[in-house]
Amino acid sequence: MWKPFRGRPRPPPPLYDPDTPILDLGDREHITLGQMYQSFFVCGGTGSGKTSSLGFHILLNLLRAGACVLTMVAKPDEAERIRKICELAGRGKDFRRIGPGEPWKIDLLNYELSQPNASVESVAALLDVLVELASRSQGKGDEPFWALLSKRLLKMSISAVWLGTGKCSVTDVFSFITTLAQTPEQLHSREWVKGSFAGQCLLTGAMREMPPGKRRDFEQAVTFTEEWSELNSKTRSIGITMAVNVLSQFMSGAIADVCSSGETNLTPEMVFDEGLVVAPDISVLTHHQAGQFLQVALKTVYQRAVLRRDVRKSPRPFVLWMDEVNFFLDPKQDAIFQSVGRSARSITVAMGQNLPLLQQSFGPDGERDAAAWIGNFGTVAICSNNCHQTNQFFSDRIGQHRELFLGGSTQRSDHLPLSFFGGLDSTVTGSFSEQWSPRIPPSFFATQLRTGGNWNGKLVDFICMQNARKFGKLPYKFCTLTQGEF
């Protein structure tokens, strides 16, 4: 006789269940939320369908799984596309667009200085990222002296302003640098002290009470201003130019309103706790270097915030979303973030076109650094690509297998009857051998993967690989997705 089950009821699935399917690979194979914490890299040439297929489905399902998101915006229509995906996922109310005409602001330097255990070093490191980015973009990656000089100038200026006045914005740092004394005589003149922002910061800082550690930092800044006034005018000019080039990107137009206004009403902590989706609608293609600098700075601020949060109190998955990733790379910070991000429930999804573009973004050691960066991604998907270097790289990564090759030959013979070979006076020989050959040759990525569009039935093909995972007996899986539609 049937009896009802009297045991304990099955508990509900855990919040943000790591077994939640995020990407359907076909044949009952999935990439789960837990596997996404190892990060996901998509490589595909222009028009390969990577954004409209993989990008669409991954972001849609991450939003449905409850993740909060910071997206990097390279193209002018990217923020609007993200908004539409949010609406499809039922998360339209969580979308926050940062940019002209929008109310959302975050004063980058003041926000960083307001954090627990804030230090001049941590804030200066934020601007160091931008100095290095400017050096690479200007082809000065092999001239470290000027970058180091600029970094020291920014660090000492931040220290003098913050400890001298109790606050520090980008505009304040700019004013301090541009009003520094140019000679030792000027440095010790009353007119300079009274009439310059730098002199006033040093004067008020000298009169303020500070803990011993902060007093030491302030005295180092004072010593630096003395050294600065004694430098050769050409050396000072180059150092100031590099530092001001970074700061000036945040001091005009919509960008200044977003991150240098002294107001902050959208913090990373709000994004984590409320499950928001943030898109800075200040695209690189529209605002050029200023848009790039702002988004790299935002990315760095969010990366730091997610690594210091307590996931027991704030367990929501955080997604760093980067299409056209070559615009937003920071070799040092990104490598650290990806190596420890899993424990902070952080997911990096990066999409790029080819290996040469990545190598260019990494600077002088681009080939080695780009390969190491890709190696930090637990899952890699390769779409159609016409770049031979890229295709060769992934072909080598997928590996080789033993393949049987057959051969044969014919030879005339005077010893066998003609009838033995149907009337031909010849002999036939055969041979076979085993050789190692690529599982997927480089040409496959250029010729055999569909790229979507009506002519392909809106189907996009890609090869998927995941660390320590086999699909059947193979280390990769051939997959197909339909392009997303709004």
Beta strands, then each sheet from edge to edge (+ up, - down):
strand 1: 21-26
strand 2: 29-32
strand 3: 40-43
strand 4: 68-72
strand 5: 95-98
strand 6: 277-280
strand 7: 318-323
strand 8: 346-352
strand 9: 379-382
strand 10: 400-412
strand 11: 426-438
strand 12: 459-466
strand 13: 477-482
sheet 1: 1+ 2-
sheet 2: 5+ 6+ 4+ 7+ 8+ 3+ 9+ 12- 13+
sheet 3: 10+ 11-
end
